[in-house]
Amino acid sequence: MSEQLHWTLKPFNELRPKELYAIMQLRIEVFIVEQNCVFQDADDKDHYCQHLMGWAGDELAAYARIVPPDISYTEPSIGRIITSPKHRGTGAGKVLVARAIDMLEGIHGVQPIRIGAQLYLEKFYESFGFVSEGDVYLEDGIDHIIMVRP
């Protein structure tokens, strides 16, 4: 059952230092430490994105960035989709992706959304209407696949 989270959406230049710190801390905790993957997370895309944050009190429980067209792909995208290890199994990830899709469509209109998904999450993203496209590729030592939500 999904826990009750407080959701905020902000462009980069409106993030408070505490929010930005929580975002970077969670991304490092999961994408770099937990997944044992050394890569440059601060990729110069954050400045152009909207940042969707799900808060459980003062703790960042779920996060995604909404990427405008022509930054990662021709289409708009959702990236850095993440749920805190403490909040997994609560449904927060499903709520996060559904909200991210809604927010993206509210900002950029209803159009195809392209993501680079970690392969083990392919079925999860299919449940939101994403369809795999192309071959599996290795990114930062992890199998990924391009997926599009038409």
C-alpha positions in Angstrom: 0.0 0.0 0.0 1.3 3.4 -0.9 2.4 5.6 1.9 1.3 9.2 2.0 4.0 11.5 0.6 4.0 15.2 0.2 4.9 16.0 -3.5 6.7 19.1 -4.8 7.9 20.0 -8.3 10.5 22.7 -8.8 12.8 23.9 -11.5 16.5 23.7 -10.6 16.9 27.4 -9.8 14.1 27.2 -7.2 15.5 24.3 -5.3 16.5 25.2 -1.7 20.0 24.0 -0.6 18.4 21.4 1.7 16.3 20.0 -1.2 19.3 19.9 -3.6 21.4 18.2 -1.0 18.7 15.6 -0.3 18.4 14.9 -4.1 22.1 14.5 -4.6 22.5 12.4 -1.4 19.7 10.0 -2.5 21.1 9.7 -6.1 24.6 9.0 -4.7 23.3 6.5 -2.1 21.4 4.4 -4.7 23.0 4.9 -8.1 26.6 5.0 -7.0 27.0 3.3 -3.7 24.1 0.7 -3.7 24.5 -0.2 -7.4 28.3 0.0 -7.1 28.5 2.1 -10.2 31.1 4.9 -10.6 29.8 7.6 -12.9 29.4 11.3 -13.1 25.9 11.8 -11.7 26.0 15.7 -12.0 25.7 15.7 -15.8 24.8 19.3 -16.5 21.2 18.3 -17.3 19.7 19.2 -13.9 19.7 22.9 -14.6 17.2 22.4 -17.5 14.9 20.0 -15.6 11.9 20.1 -13.3 12.6 18.1 -10.1 9.8 16.0 -8.7 10.2 15.2 -5.0 8.1 12.9 -2.7 8.7 13.8 0.9 8.0 11.7 4.0 8.3 14.4 6.6 11.8 15.9 6.1 13.1 12.8 4.3 13.2 12.5 0.5 11.5 9.2 -0.2 11.1 9.4 -4.0 12.6 11.5 -6.8 12.6 11.9 -10.6 13.7 14.7 -12.9 11.6 15.7 -15.8 13.8 16.4 -18.8 12.7 18.8 -21.5 12.9 17.8 -25.2 16.3 18.0 -26.9 18.3 17.5 -23.7 18.6 13.7 -23.4 16.5 12.8 -26.4 14.4 14.5 -29.0 11.3 13.7 -26.9 10.9 14.8 -23.3 12.1 12.3 -20.8 11.9 11.2 -17.2 15.3 10.4 -15.6 17.0 9.6 -12.3 13.8 7.8 -11.2 14.6 6.7 -7.6 12.9 5.5 -4.4 14.8 5.6 -1.2 15.7 2.1 0.1 13.7 2.9 3.3 10.5 3.5 1.2 10.7 0.6 -1.2 7.7 -1.8 -1.2 5.3 1.0 -0.2 4.1 1.8 -3.7 6.0 5.1 -3.7 7.8 4.1 -6.9 4.5 3.6 -8.7 3.1 6.8 -7.5 6.4 8.6 -8.5 6.3 7.4 -12.1 2.6 8.1 -12.5 3.1 11.6 -11.1 6.1 12.2 -13.2 4.2 11.3 -16.4 1.3 13.6 -15.4 3.7 16.4 -14.6 5.6 16.0 -17.8 2.4 16.0 -19.8 1.3 19.1 -17.9 4.5 20.9 -18.8 5.2 19.6 -22.3 1.8 18.4 -23.5 0.8 14.8 -24.3 3.5 13.4 -26.6 5.8 10.4 -26.6 8.1 10.1 -23.6 11.5 8.4 -24.0 13.5 6.9 -21.1 16.7 4.9 -20.7 15.6 2.2 -18.3 17.7 -0.2 -16.3 16.8 -3.5 -17.9 15.6 -5.2 -14.7 12.9 -2.5 -14.5 11.5 -3.2 -18.0 8.3 -4.9 -16.8 7.7 -2.1 -14.2 7.9 0.6 -16.9 5.7 -1.5 -19.3 3.0 -1.2 -16.6 2.9 2.5 -17.4 2.6 2.0 -21.2 6.3 2.2 -22.0 7.5 -0.1 -24.9 11.0 -1.3 -25.3 12.9 -0.1 -28.4 16.1 -1.4 -29.8 18.7 -3.6 -28.2 20.0 -3.8 -24.6 23.0 -1.6 -24.1 25.6 -1.2 -21.3 25.7 2.1 -19.5 28.0 2.6 -16.6 28.3 -1.1 -16.2 24.5 -1.7 -16.0 22.2 -3.2 -18.7 19.7 -0.6 -20.0 17.1 -0.5 -22.7 15.4 2.5 -24.4 11.7 2.6 -23.8 9.1 4.9 -25.3 5.6 5.7 -24.0 3.8 6.6 -27.3 
